Amino acid sequence: MNRCTRAILYKDNLKYNLQAIRKYVEEPTKLCLAVKADAYGHNAVLASKIAQEIGIDYLAIATVDEGIELRNAGIKANLLLLSLAIPQEFSEIFEYGITPLIFGEDYIKVFIDAAKNYFKSPKKYPVFLPIDSGMGRIGAYPQEAGSQAKLISDSEYLKLQGMITHFCVSDSISPENQEFTKVQFQRFKEAVENVKAQNINPGILSCGASAALLNNTDMHFDMVRPGIIAYGYYPDQVTKEYLKSKNKDFDIKPVMALETQVVAIRHFKKGQSISYGRTYICQEDTDIAVLPIGYADGLLRRFSPGLEVTINGKNYPVRGRICMDQCMVEIGKDNKDVKLFDKVLIFGPKESGANQTAEALAKLGNTISYEIFTSLSKRVERVIF
Ligand SMILES: *Cc1c(COP(=O)(O)O)cnc(C)c1O
């Protein structure tokens, strides 16, 4: 593939970030790296291999197919499936050694039957019990945890390997939200007590994703589940500066750069319009660089107006609507700094030559960096650097 619109993955930065996480989270706390959604668009196989080198305990996936891809690539680490599978996928869970979340009486019973069918003779297959401590998504309520853990542990086919919960506002620094995270933590502990009261070992306990990992160090329990920080971005309001104000030191580097090239330089007259909808009218005679990147690559239409890109160290504004496969950038009349086929950086770490990170695009699109990465489509080749 020779297409110039591509994502460069700085693997040394990924390693740097994982090492930073390992240093920040003291042993023996386990690490579970979220590599779901192709490692947030950063190549799950690459991320998993580097994570294995660092000695990570679990890799978190969202679908059974993601797990199969990793197993086929030779990944041996424990795979924790964070979303619920359907019965048609259960035999693949067993075949590929994926650790699922199961909860809810009916669901657990169907899962036990599937395990019986698959293994024929008793086998303590590991599963995690998720707890809904306030996220409002999946999981048993704390008061149901004891009976559901019992259902799991009474089965000859299953073993309760651990319990997890997920915080919904731990990436916010407002006092109310920080208070809610504490309430969630308390409810999770209550769920764990309910399981222990049944004489069942609750196994590995885990609640924090990136934000709580950084900000709520008292909530690490046995395992934390970082995602976004491994890829070099802070979770919303829990930033480097905020952590510093709390005497916590944590440094990471963006892993991905998105780049393209100038494929045409056009001369426009004052009053000429650019792109669909004629939303931009040239204010004077000017030159426009055309880039072969558009919303089908993940450069969202709503980034314009506002988006700037970097060419040879300088920023230039995108003009008019971003099209499916192309967009236009104003470089100004007779600009000697921009030539045909010059490289263009949309975002990336400093060493890529970009002047901005994906955080700038997230702000423009009124979203979070996570969505910028997962929006990059498959025709954007990921190149490991
Ligand atoms: C995605 C996810 C994570 C990782 O979240 P980050 O904010 O990227 O660190 C952890 N736990 C669960 C349950 C998740 O869904």
The ligand as an SDF file (V2000), in Angstrom:
LIG
                    3D

 15 15  0  0  0  0  0  0  0  0999 V2000
  -12.7480    0.8150   27.8270 C   0  0  0  0  0  0  0  0  0  0  0  0
  -12.7350    0.3380   29.2220 C   0  0  0  0  0  0  0  0  0  0  0  0
  -11.6030    0.5510   30.0270 C   0  0  0  0  0  0  0  0  0  0  0  0
  -10.4500    1.4350   29.6100 C   0  0  0  0  0  0  0  0  0  0  0  0
  -10.8620    2.7920   29.6830 O   0  0  0  0  0  0  0  0  0  0  0  0
   -9.8670    4.0290   29.5250 P   0  0  0  0  0  0  0  0  0  0  0  0
  -10.6610    5.2220   29.9330 O   0  0  0  0  0  0  0  0  0  0  0  0
   -9.4590    4.0820   28.0890 O   0  0  0  0  0  0  0  0  0  0  0  0
   -8.6990    3.7850   30.4040 O   0  0  0  0  0  0  0  0  0  0  0  0
  -11.5900   -0.0710   31.2770 C   0  0  0  0  0  0  0  0  0  0  0  0
  -12.6450   -0.7910   31.7120 N   0  0  0  0  0  0  0  0  0  0  0  0
  -13.7600   -0.9760   30.9820 C   0  0  0  0  0  0  0  0  0  0  0  0
  -14.8910   -1.7790   31.5330 C   0  0  0  0  0  0  0  0  0  0  0  0
  -13.8540   -0.3920   29.7230 C   0  0  0  0  0  0  0  0  0  0  0  0
  -14.9830   -0.5470   29.0210 O   0  0  0  0  0  0  0  0  0  0  0  0
  1  2  1  0
  2  3  1  0
  2 14  2  0
  3  4  1  0
  3 10  2  0
  4  5  1  0
  5  6  1  0
  6  7  2  0
  6  8  1  0
  6  9  1  0
 10 11  1  0
 11 12  2  0
 12 13  1  0
 12 14  1  0
 14 15  1  0
M  END
$$$$
